[in-house]
Amino acid sequence: SKVMLVDPDEDGGVYIFAPNDVRSRFLGDLGFEMPPEIEKLFGDQFYAQISAERLDLLDTADALVFVATRKPQTKATTGSRIYKNLRNVRENRVVTIDDPDLAIAMSYSSVLSIPFQLGEVVPPLRAALEG
């Protein structure tokens, strides 16, 4: 399955982390792939920014892991018509990370944080993908 972690920006778009970033690598280690249409956006950077007008690109994933710890940015992205009309949003295939501790754990991806991530991310992600 194709899954990507997204973090909202200040303008209603999102940041997506490259496969070599620890947050995306966690998903890759679970066997998930980055959509090729997204992977080509990174170049040699560890993230890419997708504007609010191009949120349709998020539908190249089977599911999203959405970091929702910053309320104003989250509202700017999730409140948009394009976001609400995404297939994976309409079909409830978005895992929302609104716990700051979990978001930080995903940024560190350490020996101590990985078991926490597995327990908090894998069950809702499995449910999202199984529909």
N, C-alpha and C positions, 0 to 999 in steps of 0.2 A: 504493500500500500504506500501511497505517497502522502506524507505528513510534513507540515512545516510549522515552525514556531514563529509567531509574529508578535511584535511589540508596537503599539500605536505611537505615532509621532504627534507633534503639536498641531498639524494641519489637516488631520483627518485621514492621513495615509498610514503606512506601517513600515517598520524596519523588519527585514527578514535576515536571519543569520546564516552565513555560509556553512556548508557541510563540515568545514574544519573548525568551526567555533564550538566550544564545549556544549552549548545548549543544543545545537543541531546534532552534534556528534552523539549525544545521549540518545536522541531519536534514531539515529543511524545504527547505533549499537543494538537497538531493539529490533532492527531489521527493516526500518522504514526508509524510504527513499525520498529525496528531494525531487520535485517535478523538474524535468530537464529544461522547461521553458523558464523556470526561475533560476536554476543553477547557472545558466549562462549570463545572468545579470551581475554576478559578483565580480568578475575579472579577478584581480588579485586582492580584493578587499574582503574583510570578514563579515560584512553585511551589505545589503542593498536596501534602498529606500523605494517604496512604491507609493506614488502619489494617490490622493483621494480619488482622482479621476480614473485610475487604473486598478482599483481594488478588484476588478473582475479577474485579474491574474490569480487571485487567491483560489479561484475555483479550479485551478489546475491540480489542487491537492484533494485527496479523499477526505482529509480531516485537518483541522487547524488546532494548534495549541496557542491560545491567545493570552498573553500576559496583560492582565487588567489591574495592575496595582496602582497606576497613576490615573485617578478619576477623570480629570479634565480631558486628557488625551484619549482615554478609553471612550468617553462619551462622544468626542468629536468623530471618532472612527465608527463606533457601533451605531451611532445615530444617523449615519448617512443612508440614503436610499440605495446606493450601490451595494453597500455592505449588507443591508437587510435583505436584498434580493439575491445574494450569493446562494448557490445551490447548497453548499455545505452548511451555511447558516440556517436556511429554511428547513433542512433535513436534520438539524440538531447534531451536526458532526463537528462541533467546536468544543474543545475542552478549555474552560476559562480558569486561568491561574490568577486568583485575586488575593491569595495569601502571600504577603511580602516575604515571609520566611521561605516558602517554597520557591518563589522567584529568585531569591538570593542563592538558595541551594542549587538551583539549575545553573546559575552563573559560575558557581565554584566547581561543581561536578567532582567532588572529592570522595575519598573513601567513606567519609561519614555522611555525606549528603546523598550519595547514590541510592542507598536503601530507602531513604525518605522519599526521594523522587519516584522510585519504583512503586512504592505503596500509594503515593498520591496521584501520580500521572497515569500509570498503566491501567488501573480499573476503569476510570472514566474514558480513557482513550479506546479501550477495548469496546466499551458500551457504545461509544460514538460510531465506531467502524462497523459494529454488528447491527446497528440501527435498531 
